Amino acid sequence: MISGPLRPADPASGYHRITAERRFRYLAQDPARPLRVVWLALPVTCPMCAEDTGLTLTYDQAADDTVQALCLAGHAWPEPLIQASHFITYSQLQAGLAPHPDTLWIMDAGFGLEPPPPIDYVADIKAGWGYGLKYAKRRAKSKVKAAVRKPIRQARKKALNAAFTPVAAALRGAWALQAGGVPEAPKKPEKKSGSRGRKDQPGMKIPPVAKYRKAYGMAPPEKGFDCLICEDTGRITAPGVSVACTECPGPAAAAMAAAERRAARVRAGRDSGRPR
């Protein structure tokens, strides 16, 4: 009988189960050679649908007399053409057990699963060689395209930078004026040692803030107090209160410090041209 499909194979306890993805072959004597025993390896097929692949073969030494077969279509039948001793030897060998050495000749005769089809190494080598040639061709074509496109891309980038440099400078100056600051002068590129320096790109000359104020008729900004506590008087005064300011050194000390700084500049030669 056919056992349940969930029962695993256990050759050590006498239950043998083999699922044949390829054709399963049994041994039969060649009737054309009666004087000499010659074994033929014939495939097992379903008697109802003639299916010869995907068969499940089982044999329970305690309950079955012959090997039981089951095809993918659900047809079950006993297969008397398969000798039980051959099937047991093949199952033990597939499970890693050590069958009797006198029965291993069935493997040489062709019992069991058909060997897989031979690998066509020539076709694989041709396919790999063709893929390698296509890959090398693509790489060479990519290098040629890169060599042609790179200088064009660099020249286009330089042209765009040169065209938009004045626009960027004008936008930076307008933003700085709107924020109340002074526009920064355009920075010159640093020259690297041992290499030729590039010529400065032409930029937009931006006038100082004083000229903008003069053009719009704006008064120059008034200088505020250095000390907001005493308003540069050196004392904090209020009705009935007059104390010295501790937040600043006072007008006298500030004047002395300014005079010392002026004298230091004169001694260093940095203020010699200023009119006294």
TIPA-953419 format. One line per field, with one value per residue: residue number from 1; residue in one letter; chain; z negated, y negated, x negated of N, C-alpha, C in turn. Coordinates in Angstrom, 2 decimals, padded with zeros to 5 digits. Atoms other than C-alpha are relative to their C-alpha. Example, Ala and Ser with C-alpha at 12.3 -4.5 7.8 and 13.67 -1.06 7.14 Angstrom:
! residues 2
zavex = 1 2 .
mikol = A S .
zagu = A A .
nZ = 000.00 000.06 .
nY = 001.19 001.19 .
nX = -000.89 000.82 .
caZ = -007.80 -007.14 .
caY = 004.50 001.06 .
caX = -012.30 -013.67 .
cZ = 000.00 -000.73 .
cY = -001.20 -001.09 .
cX = -000.90 000.77 .
***
This chain:
! residues 276
zavex = 1 2 3 4 5 6 7 8 9 10 11 12 13 14 15 16 17 18 19 20 21 22 23 24 25 26 27 28 29 30 31 32 33 34 35 36 37 38 39 40 41 42 43 44 45 46 47 48 49 50 51 52 53 54 55 56 57 58 59 60 61 62 63 64 65 66 67 68 69 70 71 72 73 74 75 76 77 78 79 80 81 82 83 84 85 86 87 88 89 90 91 92 93 94 95 96 97 98 99 100 101 102 103 104 105 106 107 108 109 110 111 112 113 114 115 116 117 118 119 120 121 122 123 124 125 126 127 128 129 130 131 132 133 134 135 136 137 138 139 140 141 142 143 144 145 146 147 148 149 150 151 152 153 154 155 156 157 158 159 160 161 162 163 164 165 166 167 168 169 170 171 172 173 174 175 176 177 178 179 180 181 182 183 184 185 186 187 188 189 190 191 192 193 194 195 196 197 198 199 200 201 202 203 204 205 206 207 208 209 210 211 212 213 214 215 216 217 218 219 220 221 222 223 224 225 226 227 228 229 230 231 232 233 234 235 236 237 238 239 240 241 242 243 244 245 246 247 248 249 250 251 252 253 254 255 256 257 258 259 260 261 262 263 264 265 266 267 268 269 270 271 272 273 274 275 276 .
mikol = M I S G P L R P A D P A S G Y H R I T A E R R F R Y L A Q D P A R P L R V V W L A L P V T C P M C A E D T G L T L T Y D Q A A D D T V Q A L C L A G H A W P E P L I Q A S H F I T Y S Q L Q A G L A P H P D T L W I M D A G F G L E P P P P I D Y V A D I K A G W G Y G L K Y A K R R A K S K V K A A V R K P I R Q A R K K A L N A A F T P V A A A L R G A W A L Q A G G V P E A P K K P E K K S G S R G R K D Q P G M K I P P V A K Y R K A Y G M A P P E K G F D C L I C E D T G R I T A P G V S V A C T E C P G P A A A A M A A A E R R A A R V R A G R D S G R P R .
zagu = A A A A A A A A A A A A A A A A A A A A A A A A A A A A A A A A A A A A A A A A A A A A A A A A A A A A A A A A A A A A A A A A A A A A A A A A A A A A A A A A A A A A A A A A A A A A A A A A A A A A A A A A A A A A A A A A A A A A A A A A A A A A A A A A A A A A A A A A A A A A A A A A A A A A A A A A A A A A A A A A A A A A A A A A A A A A A A A A A A A A A A A A A A A A A A A A A A A A A A A A A A A A A A A A A A A A A A A A A A A A A A A A A A A A A A A A A A A A A A A A A A A A A A A A A A A A A A A A A A A A A A A A A A A A A A A A A A A A .
nZ = 000.00 000.00 001.31 -000.04 -000.63 001.01 000.72 -000.57 -000.23 001.12 -000.44 001.10 000.63 -000.99 -000.88 -001.06 -000.80 -000.97 -000.93 -001.20 -000.88 -001.35 -000.19 000.88 -000.82 000.66 -000.76 -000.57 -000.85 -001.44 -000.55 -001.25 000.33 001.02 000.50 000.89 000.71 -000.34 000.65 -000.67 000.90 -000.60 000.87 000.61 -000.52 000.56 -000.95 -000.38 -000.76 -000.62 000.56 000.44 000.84 001.17 000.70 001.39 000.21 001.42 000.35 001.44 000.13 000.96 -000.44 -001.45 -000.70 -001.19 000.04 -000.35 -000.82 -000.04 -000.96 000.34 -000.26 001.08 -000.28 000.85 -000.46 000.37 -001.13 000.21 -000.81 000.82 001.04 001.32 000.47 -000.72 000.50 001.36 -000.14 -000.53 001.04 001.04 -000.53 -000.07 001.37 000.62 000.73 -000.67 -000.43 -000.18 -001.18 -001.13 -000.72 -000.60 -001.46 -000.65 -000.36 -001.27 -001.04 -000.39 000.81 000.71 -000.79 -001.16 000.24 -000.62 -001.37 000.00 -000.14 -001.26 000.34 -001.19 -000.11 001.11 -000.28 -001.05 000.56 000.86 -000.86 -000.63 001.00 000.27 -001.12 000.06 001.14 -000.37 -001.01 000.70 000.78 -000.93 -000.51 001.09 000.16 -001.12 000.21 001.10 -000.47 -000.87 000.71 001.16 -000.29 -000.36 001.25 000.75 -000.66 000.23 001.39 000.12 -000.65 000.87 001.18 -000.42 -000.34 001.17 001.09 000.33 000.58 001.39 000.78 000.19 000.97 001.33 000.43 000.35 001.25 001.09 000.23 000.62 001.39 000.75 000.08 -001.10 -000.91 000.02 -001.25 -000.57 000.39 -001.10 000.20 000.43 -000.96 000.56 -000.29 -001.03 -001.08 -000.56 000.54 -000.98 000.04 000.73 -000.86 000.12 000.93 000.03 000.99 000.86 000.72 001.45 000.55 000.12 -001.26 -000.05 000.89 -000.61 -001.16 000.46 000.91 001.38 000.94 000.54 001.32 001.16 000.92 001.29 001.21 000.30 001.22 000.05 001.40 000.39 -001.22 -000.11 000.96 001.10 001.24 -000.11 000.71 000.13 001.05 001.31 -000.09 -000.90 000.34 -001.13 -000.81 000.11 -001.24 -000.94 000.73 000.07 -001.18 000.12 -000.24 -001.41 -000.77 000.22 -000.74 -001.42 -000.23 000.06 -001.23 -001.07 000.17 -000.39 -001.45 -000.51 000.27 -000.93 -001.36 -000.76 000.00 -000.21 -001.03 000.39 000.45 001.44 .
nY = 001.18 001.25 000.65 001.42 000.82 000.74 -000.89 000.09 -001.26 -000.49 -001.31 -000.79 -000.76 -000.83 000.73 000.62 000.94 000.74 000.84 000.04 001.14 -000.53 -001.35 -001.03 -001.19 -001.30 -000.93 -001.19 -000.75 000.14 -001.31 -000.33 -000.65 -001.01 -000.69 000.90 000.92 001.42 000.78 001.20 001.02 000.46 000.99 -000.31 000.89 -000.19 -000.78 000.73 001.23 -000.14 000.98 -000.66 000.90 000.46 -001.14 -000.26 -001.44 -000.34 -001.43 -000.25 -001.40 -000.68 -000.05 -000.12 -001.11 000.57 001.46 000.76 001.18 001.05 001.04 001.34 000.07 -000.68 -001.43 -000.85 -001.38 -000.77 -000.15 -001.25 -000.05 000.45 -000.97 000.65 000.04 001.08 001.28 000.20 000.37 001.37 000.93 000.09 000.76 001.40 000.52 000.03 -001.23 -000.88 -001.24 -001.14 000.28 -000.89 000.49 001.30 -000.11 000.54 001.39 -000.03 -000.48 001.09 000.07 001.26 001.21 000.28 001.10 001.27 000.19 000.55 001.46 000.42 000.97 000.79 001.09 000.94 000.76 000.96 001.06 000.85 000.78 001.06 001.02 000.76 000.91 001.09 000.86 000.78 000.98 001.08 000.77 000.83 001.05 000.95 000.79 000.95 001.04 000.85 000.83 001.06 000.86 000.68 001.39 000.83 000.32 000.96 001.30 000.54 000.44 001.25 001.07 000.37 000.72 001.34 000.80 000.29 000.62 001.35 -000.08 -000.44 001.10 001.01 -000.50 000.04 001.40 000.48 -000.63 000.62 001.34 -000.11 -000.41 001.08 -000.18 000.48 -001.12 -000.50 000.07 -001.34 -000.64 -000.46 -001.39 -000.18 -000.69 -001.13 000.00 -000.94 -000.10 001.28 000.55 000.41 001.41 000.29 000.16 001.37 000.12 001.26 000.94 000.47 001.21 -000.10 000.38 001.46 000.57 -000.26 000.94 001.33 000.02 000.04 001.13 -000.48 000.57 -001.04 -000.47 000.66 -000.90 -000.08 000.01 -001.23 -000.55 000.34 000.21 001.39 000.79 000.50 001.10 -000.52 -000.03 -000.31 001.08 -000.04 000.98 -000.31 -001.08 000.23 -000.99 -000.31 -001.15 -001.14 -000.77 000.53 000.71 001.43 000.72 000.33 -001.23 -000.36 000.89 -000.41 -001.25 000.33 000.67 -001.01 -000.77 000.85 000.12 -001.28 -000.08 000.93 -000.57 -001.14 000.49 -000.27 001.19 001.15 000.88 000.65 001.39 000.20 .
nX = -000.84 000.73 -000.03 -000.32 001.06 000.76 000.89 001.36 000.71 000.81 000.51 000.56 -001.08 -000.68 -000.93 000.80 -000.82 000.81 -000.75 000.84 -000.26 000.23 -000.53 000.57 000.21 000.15 000.84 -000.65 000.93 -000.19 -000.43 000.69 001.29 -000.31 001.20 000.77 -000.90 000.22 -001.06 -000.50 -000.56 -001.25 -000.66 -001.30 -001.04 -001.34 -000.81 -001.22 000.28 001.33 000.94 001.23 000.78 -000.74 -000.60 000.37 000.12 000.13 000.01 000.04 000.37 -000.88 -001.40 -000.17 000.67 000.63 000.20 -001.19 000.31 -001.02 000.37 -000.50 -001.44 -000.72 -000.18 000.83 000.00 001.19 000.93 000.75 001.21 001.14 000.33 000.07 001.40 000.67 -000.51 000.53 001.41 000.08 -000.48 001.03 001.13 -000.40 -000.10 001.32 000.28 000.97 -000.66 000.88 000.84 -000.29 -001.17 000.29 000.12 -001.21 000.26 000.71 -000.91 -000.89 -001.21 -000.23 -000.29 000.83 000.96 -000.42 000.53 001.36 000.11 000.62 001.02 000.37 -000.97 000.23 001.23 -000.32 -000.84 000.84 000.91 -000.78 -000.32 001.22 000.25 -000.97 000.35 001.18 -000.42 -000.72 000.96 000.79 -000.87 -000.21 001.22 000.09 -001.00 000.44 001.11 -000.53 -000.95 000.57 000.44 -001.16 -000.70 000.80 -000.08 -001.34 -000.06 000.76 -000.75 -001.12 000.52 000.41 -001.18 -000.83 000.77 -000.51 -001.34 000.12 000.58 -001.03 -000.97 000.62 000.06 -001.34 -000.41 000.76 -000.55 -001.30 000.20 000.63 001.44 000.83 000.30 001.37 000.74 000.19 001.26 000.85 000.42 001.38 000.86 000.73 001.43 000.40 -000.99 -000.37 -001.24 -000.98 -000.34 -001.24 -001.15 -000.53 -001.12 -000.73 000.52 -001.08 000.43 -000.16 -001.31 -000.07 -000.49 -001.45 -000.67 000.07 -000.88 -001.39 -000.20 -000.14 000.98 000.89 -000.45 000.61 000.66 -000.67 000.83 000.72 -000.59 -001.41 -000.43 000.25 000.05 001.38 000.27 000.79 -000.78 -001.42 -000.69 -001.45 -000.38 000.55 000.99 001.12 001.03 000.89 -000.42 000.91 -000.03 000.98 001.07 -000.23 000.50 001.44 000.76 -000.15 000.84 001.39 000.24 000.06 001.27 001.07 -000.05 000.50 001.45 000.59 000.00 001.02 001.32 000.20 000.11 -001.22 -000.87 000.90 -000.52 -001.25 000.22 -000.15 .
caZ = 000.00 000.42 -002.84 -003.74 -001.86 -005.11 -006.38 -005.98 -004.72 -007.36 -005.71 -009.04 -010.34 -007.07 -005.43 -002.08 -000.12 003.03 005.00 008.54 010.32 013.35 014.75 012.37 013.97 012.89 014.06 016.35 018.16 021.89 023.54 026.72 024.89 023.13 022.80 020.94 018.31 019.62 017.62 019.27 017.43 018.23 016.96 014.62 016.13 014.86 016.40 016.49 017.81 018.96 016.74 016.09 014.10 010.67 009.35 005.64 004.83 001.35 -000.24 -003.82 -004.67 -007.47 -005.48 -001.70 000.58 003.60 004.24 004.36 006.89 007.06 009.95 009.95 011.28 008.13 009.71 007.30 008.24 007.10 009.28 009.39 012.01 009.34 007.22 003.52 002.82 005.54 004.21 000.60 001.67 003.66 000.80 -001.77 000.50 001.04 -002.75 -003.46 -004.97 -004.10 -001.98 -001.37 001.02 003.13 004.16 005.35 008.89 009.51 009.58 012.38 014.24 014.24 011.47 009.96 011.20 014.64 014.58 015.31 018.89 019.80 019.58 022.88 021.92 025.49 025.57 022.13 023.18 026.36 024.41 021.84 024.56 026.37 023.16 022.48 025.98 025.61 022.20 023.53 026.48 024.20 021.95 024.92 026.30 022.89 022.63 026.10 025.30 022.00 023.71 026.18 023.77 020.89 022.55 023.98 020.53 018.93 021.56 021.15 017.38 017.69 020.11 017.78 014.78 016.73 017.91 014.49 012.42 012.82 012.07 008.92 007.80 008.35 006.40 003.52 003.44 003.49 000.71 -001.40 -000.88 -001.79 -004.95 -005.91 -005.41 -003.01 000.12 000.05 002.66 005.10 003.99 006.29 006.84 005.11 007.36 006.70 006.50 009.55 011.79 014.04 012.47 014.31 015.26 013.06 014.56 015.35 012.55 011.82 010.09 007.16 005.79 002.05 -000.23 -000.65 003.04 002.80 -000.18 001.65 004.80 002.84 000.67 -002.54 -005.55 -006.85 -009.93 -013.22 -015.62 -018.78 -022.34 -023.29 -026.72 -026.79 -030.60 -031.12 -027.48 -027.56 -030.53 -033.03 -035.65 -036.14 -037.07 -038.19 -040.43 -043.66 -042.37 -040.82 -040.89 -038.78 -035.94 -036.44 -032.94 -031.14 -032.10 -031.57 -028.92 -030.31 -030.39 -026.89 -025.58 -027.18 -025.68 -022.24 -022.58 -023.55 -020.54 -018.27 -019.72 -019.24 -015.58 -015.07 -016.72 -014.49 -011.39 -010.38 -011.00 -009.77 -006.78 -008.70 -009.21 -012.80 .
caY = 000.00 -003.62 -005.26 -008.84 -011.60 -013.18 -010.09 -010.58 -007.90 -005.75 -003.07 -002.05 -000.91 000.71 -002.09 -003.18 -006.17 -007.78 -010.68 -010.51 -013.88 -012.19 -008.78 -005.84 -002.69 000.95 003.93 006.69 009.46 009.13 011.89 011.70 013.09 016.30 017.70 014.68 012.56 009.01 006.45 003.78 000.54 -000.20 -003.19 -002.82 -004.29 -004.78 -002.15 -004.66 -007.88 -006.69 -009.30 -008.43 -011.45 -012.75 -009.26 -008.43 -004.91 -003.40 -000.04 000.97 004.19 004.93 004.41 004.51 007.41 005.27 001.73 -000.74 -003.60 -006.87 -009.38 -013.10 -012.49 -010.49 -007.01 -004.36 -000.84 001.94 002.28 005.93 005.17 003.53 006.13 005.29 006.20 003.80 001.03 001.57 001.43 -001.76 -003.41 -002.56 -003.95 -007.18 -007.53 -007.15 -003.69 -000.90 001.72 005.17 004.90 007.84 005.86 002.70 004.07 002.82 -000.74 000.16 001.90 -001.32 -000.82 -003.98 -007.54 -008.44 -010.55 -014.23 -015.36 -016.19 -019.80 -021.43 -023.08 -024.21 -026.21 -027.67 -028.67 -030.28 -032.15 -033.35 -034.42 -036.32 -038.06 -039.01 -040.47 -042.48 -043.75 -044.80 -046.52 -048.45 -049.49 -050.71 -052.64 -054.23 -055.34 -056.91 -058.76 -059.98 -061.22 -063.20 -064.55 -065.52 -068.53 -069.70 -069.51 -071.36 -074.12 -074.51 -074.76 -077.43 -079.44 -079.31 -080.36 -083.29 -084.37 -084.22 -085.64 -089.32 -088.33 -086.48 -089.46 -091.89 -089.67 -089.35 -093.14 -093.84 -091.36 -092.87 -096.41 -095.30 -093.69 -096.93 -095.73 -096.49 -094.33 -092.16 -092.63 -089.76 -087.31 -086.58 -082.94 -081.82 -080.75 -077.33 -076.96 -075.36 -075.91 -078.70 -080.96 -081.59 -085.09 -086.70 -086.51 -089.90 -090.95 -093.79 -096.88 -097.74 -101.32 -101.88 -102.49 -106.18 -106.84 -105.16 -107.37 -110.50 -109.55 -109.03 -112.15 -110.19 -111.76 -109.92 -107.82 -109.52 -107.94 -106.79 -106.71 -104.22 -103.77 -103.67 -103.86 -107.26 -108.48 -109.04 -111.50 -109.25 -109.74 -108.45 -111.36 -111.52 -113.83 -113.78 -111.14 -111.54 -108.50 -107.46 -105.03 -101.60 -100.31 -102.49 -104.12 -107.61 -110.27 -111.18 -107.62 -107.03 -110.10 -108.98 -105.50 -106.99 -109.25 -106.29 -104.31 -107.29 -107.69 -103.98 -104.21 -107.25 -105.46 -102.43 -104.61 -103.71 -107.21 -109.43 -110.83 -111.91 -115.70 -116.83 .
caX = 000.00 -001.06 -001.98 -001.18 -003.05 -004.22 -006.02 -009.78 -012.11 -013.82 -015.94 -017.51 -014.10 -012.98 -010.95 -012.40 -011.10 -012.53 -011.07 -012.41 -012.57 -014.08 -013.19 -013.72 -015.14 -014.84 -016.91 -015.62 -017.51 -017.99 -015.89 -017.96 -021.03 -020.01 -023.55 -024.91 -023.18 -022.94 -020.94 -018.82 -017.98 -014.33 -012.31 -009.34 -006.15 -002.62 -000.29 002.61 001.04 -002.41 -004.14 -007.78 -009.05 -008.11 -007.32 -007.35 -008.53 -008.12 -008.77 -008.00 -009.78 -007.29 -004.07 -004.73 -005.57 -006.45 -007.57 -004.67 -004.60 -002.70 -002.69 -001.94 001.57 002.45 002.32 001.00 -000.02 -002.36 -005.45 -006.57 -009.23 -011.42 -013.16 -012.89 -016.54 -017.72 -015.48 -016.66 -020.32 -019.77 -017.81 -020.49 -023.17 -021.21 -020.71 -024.43 -024.18 -026.63 -024.81 -026.20 -029.18 -028.00 -024.89 -026.63 -026.84 -023.31 -024.63 -027.04 -024.23 -022.17 -019.61 -018.08 -017.74 -018.96 -022.12 -021.58 -022.07 -025.66 -026.72 -027.49 -030.76 -031.41 -028.18 -028.89 -032.41 -031.07 -028.40 -030.94 -033.38 -030.63 -029.61 -033.23 -033.60 -030.39 -031.51 -034.93 -033.25 -030.91 -033.81 -035.87 -032.90 -032.29 -035.92 -035.81 -032.58 -034.02 -037.19 -035.07 -032.47 -034.76 -036.52 -033.18 -031.58 -034.51 -034.44 -030.68 -031.07 -033.77 -031.63 -028.63 -030.74 -032.22 -028.76 -027.10 -029.97 -028.80 -025.22 -026.25 -028.40 -025.50 -023.13 -025.60 -026.10 -022.37 -021.77 -024.57 -023.17 -019.70 -021.01 -022.79 -026.36 -029.15 -029.55 -032.63 -035.30 -035.65 -038.30 -041.20 -042.05 -045.21 -048.06 -049.50 -053.25 -054.79 -051.74 -050.61 -048.01 -044.83 -043.85 -041.24 -037.84 -036.27 -033.93 -031.55 -032.98 -030.75 -030.97 -031.31 -028.32 -029.26 -028.63 -025.23 -024.35 -025.54 -023.61 -020.38 -020.93 -021.19 -022.94 -025.99 -025.29 -025.92 -028.33 -026.64 -027.90 -030.58 -028.99 -025.22 -025.11 -026.71 -026.63 -030.45 -030.24 -031.94 -029.17 -025.66 -023.43 -019.83 -017.79 -019.80 -022.29 -025.75 -028.06 -031.03 -030.30 -031.81 -031.02 -033.57 -036.91 -035.51 -036.17 -039.57 -040.80 -039.40 -041.17 -044.45 -044.10 -043.41 -046.46 -048.64 -047.44 -048.16 -051.65 -052.34 -051.35 -053.61 -056.53 -055.97 -055.97 -052.45 -050.97 -053.83 -051.93 -048.87 -048.59 -049.00 .
cZ = 000.00 -001.34 000.18 000.57 -001.00 -000.77 000.61 000.18 -001.20 000.37 -001.14 -000.68 001.00 000.87 001.00 000.87 000.89 000.90 001.19 000.86 001.47 000.09 -000.92 000.78 -000.89 000.94 000.45 000.94 001.47 000.57 001.29 -000.26 -001.09 -000.59 -000.98 -000.63 000.31 -000.54 000.86 -001.03 000.69 -000.93 -000.52 000.50 -000.65 001.00 000.45 000.90 000.68 -000.46 -000.52 -000.82 -001.17 -000.77 -001.43 -000.22 -001.47 -000.16 -001.50 -000.18 -000.93 000.53 001.48 000.52 001.23 -000.20 000.51 000.72 000.00 000.97 -000.41 000.23 -001.08 000.25 -000.83 000.48 -000.55 001.23 -000.21 000.83 -000.78 -001.08 -001.32 -000.50 000.70 -000.57 -001.39 000.07 000.47 -001.06 -001.11 000.47 000.09 -001.40 -000.71 -000.84 000.82 000.42 000.16 001.27 001.20 000.82 000.67 001.51 000.70 000.40 001.33 001.13 000.41 -000.80 -000.69 000.95 001.20 -000.33 000.66 001.38 -000.04 000.24 001.29 -000.30 001.18 000.14 -001.11 000.25 001.08 -000.54 -000.89 000.81 000.69 -000.98 -000.32 001.12 -000.02 -001.13 000.33 001.03 -000.65 -000.80 000.90 000.54 -001.07 -000.19 001.12 -000.19 -001.13 000.43 000.88 -000.78 -001.13 000.33 000.38 -001.26 -000.82 000.63 -000.22 -001.44 -000.20 000.63 -000.85 -001.23 000.38 000.30 -001.23 -001.16 -000.29 -000.63 -001.46 -000.88 -000.26 -001.02 -001.41 -000.52 -000.40 -001.31 -001.19 -000.30 -000.67 -001.46 -000.82 -000.13 001.21 000.91 -000.07 001.37 000.56 -000.32 001.24 -000.25 -000.34 001.04 -000.70 000.42 001.05 001.12 000.48 -000.56 001.10 -000.13 -000.72 000.97 -000.17 -000.89 000.06 -001.10 -000.79 -000.75 -001.50 -000.45 -000.10 001.28 000.16 -000.89 000.60 001.18 -000.41 -000.98 -001.44 -000.86 -000.50 -001.38 -001.12 -000.93 -001.35 -001.16 -000.15 -001.23 -000.07 -001.42 -000.38 001.19 000.11 -000.91 -001.17 -001.30 000.31 -000.86 000.07 -001.05 -001.37 000.02 001.01 -000.42 001.24 000.71 -000.10 001.26 001.01 -000.79 -000.12 001.20 -000.07 000.29 001.45 000.88 -000.16 000.77 001.49 000.33 -000.01 001.28 001.17 -000.08 000.41 001.51 000.59 -000.20 000.95 001.44 000.84 000.12 000.29 001.00 -000.38 -000.48 -001.49 -000.28 .
cY = -001.24 -000.67 -001.48 -000.83 -000.74 000.91 -000.04 001.39 000.35 001.37 000.84 000.85 000.81 -000.73 -000.79 -000.84 -000.81 -000.77 -000.27 -001.20 000.38 001.42 000.98 001.31 001.25 000.92 001.20 000.68 -000.16 001.35 000.40 000.70 001.04 000.69 -000.85 -000.99 -001.44 -000.78 -001.23 -000.94 -000.62 -000.98 000.51 -001.03 000.33 000.78 -000.73 -001.20 -000.01 -001.09 000.74 -000.90 -000.47 001.12 000.09 001.50 000.28 001.51 000.11 001.49 000.76 000.18 000.28 001.23 -000.49 -001.50 -000.68 -001.28 -000.95 -001.08 -001.33 -000.14 000.70 001.48 000.80 001.44 000.72 000.27 001.26 000.08 -000.43 001.04 -000.73 -000.09 -001.11 -001.36 -000.31 -000.43 -001.44 -001.01 -000.15 -000.82 -001.49 -000.63 -000.07 001.21 000.88 001.28 001.13 -000.22 000.89 -000.50 -001.35 000.07 -000.59 -001.46 -000.06 000.46 -001.06 -000.10 -001.37 -001.16 -000.11 -001.10 -001.28 -000.15 -000.63 -001.50 -000.33 -001.11 -000.88 -001.19 -001.02 -000.86 -001.04 -001.15 -000.94 -000.86 -001.14 -001.11 -000.85 -000.98 -001.19 -000.97 -000.87 -001.07 -001.16 -000.88 -000.92 -001.15 -001.06 -000.90 -001.02 -001.14 -000.94 -000.92 -001.14 -000.99 -000.80 -001.41 -000.91 -000.42 -001.03 -001.39 -000.65 -000.52 -001.31 -001.17 -000.45 -000.76 -001.43 -000.88 -000.42 -000.60 -001.43 000.03 000.42 -001.12 -001.09 000.45 000.00 -001.43 -000.55 000.59 -000.62 -001.40 000.06 000.40 -001.07 000.12 -000.57 001.18 000.39 -000.12 001.40 000.55 000.46 001.43 000.08 000.80 001.12 -000.06 001.05 000.16 -001.40 -000.48 -000.44 -001.48 -000.21 -000.22 -001.41 -000.02 -001.39 -000.90 -000.60 -001.24 000.15 -000.50 -001.52 -000.65 000.25 -001.00 -001.41 -000.12 -000.10 -001.14 000.41 -000.59 001.12 000.44 -000.70 001.05 -000.03 -000.05 001.33 000.68 -000.47 -000.26 -001.47 -000.94 -000.77 -001.19 000.47 000.07 000.29 -001.01 000.21 -001.04 000.45 001.07 -000.40 000.93 000.26 001.26 001.10 000.86 -000.47 -000.74 -001.49 -000.72 -000.29 001.24 000.43 -000.88 000.36 001.28 -000.27 -000.68 000.99 000.85 -000.80 -000.11 001.30 000.15 -000.91 000.60 001.18 -000.44 000.25 -001.22 -001.24 -000.98 -000.71 -001.42 -000.15 -001.32 .
cX = -000.88 000.14 000.29 -001.13 -000.86 -000.96 -001.39 -000.61 -000.87 -000.55 -000.54 001.07 000.82 000.99 -000.83 000.93 -000.94 000.95 -000.90 000.41 -000.24 000.57 -000.74 -000.05 -000.13 -000.80 000.84 -001.00 000.37 000.44 -000.71 -001.33 000.25 -001.23 -000.80 000.97 -000.42 001.20 000.33 000.60 001.21 000.71 001.34 001.00 001.33 000.85 001.26 -000.28 -001.37 -000.98 -001.22 -000.91 000.87 000.66 -000.51 000.06 -000.25 -000.01 -000.18 -000.25 000.94 001.42 000.17 -000.74 -000.74 -000.15 001.26 -000.42 001.18 -000.47 000.61 001.50 000.82 000.24 -000.98 000.11 -001.23 -000.86 -000.83 -001.28 -001.24 -000.23 -000.22 -001.44 -000.77 000.44 -000.54 -001.47 -000.15 000.44 -001.03 -001.20 000.33 000.07 -001.34 -000.31 -000.96 000.72 -001.01 -000.83 000.30 001.19 -000.25 -000.13 001.23 -000.20 -000.74 000.91 001.00 001.27 000.08 000.28 -000.93 -001.00 000.49 -000.59 -001.38 000.02 -000.74 -001.01 -000.38 000.96 -000.19 -001.24 000.26 000.84 -000.81 -000.96 000.74 000.37 -001.23 -000.32 000.96 -000.33 -001.21 000.36 000.74 -000.95 -000.82 000.85 000.26 -001.22 -000.13 001.00 -000.42 -001.13 000.49 000.85 -000.63 -000.50 001.17 000.75 -000.79 000.06 001.36 000.13 -000.75 000.75 001.18 -000.47 -000.41 001.21 000.79 -000.79 000.47 001.40 -000.07 -000.58 001.05 001.03 -000.57 -000.08 001.36 000.48 -000.73 000.52 001.36 -000.10 -000.69 -001.49 -000.70 -000.29 -001.47 -000.63 -000.18 -001.37 -000.74 -000.42 -001.48 -000.77 -000.74 -001.46 -000.32 001.01 000.34 001.33 000.95 000.28 001.32 001.14 000.57 001.23 000.61 -000.58 001.17 -000.49 000.21 001.37 000.13 000.53 001.49 000.74 000.01 000.95 001.47 000.27 000.18 -001.11 -000.91 000.46 -000.76 -000.61 000.69 -000.98 -000.70 000.58 001.45 000.50 -000.15 -000.06 -001.32 -000.28 -000.84 000.77 001.45 000.75 001.49 000.39 -000.49 -001.05 -001.06 -001.13 -000.84 000.48 -001.05 -000.04 -001.01 -001.08 000.22 -000.59 -001.48 -000.85 000.09 -000.87 -001.46 -000.33 -000.10 -001.32 -001.17 -000.01 -000.54 -001.51 -000.71 -000.04 -001.07 -001.39 -000.29 -000.12 001.23 000.91 -000.81 000.58 001.27 -000.27 000.29 000.73 .
***
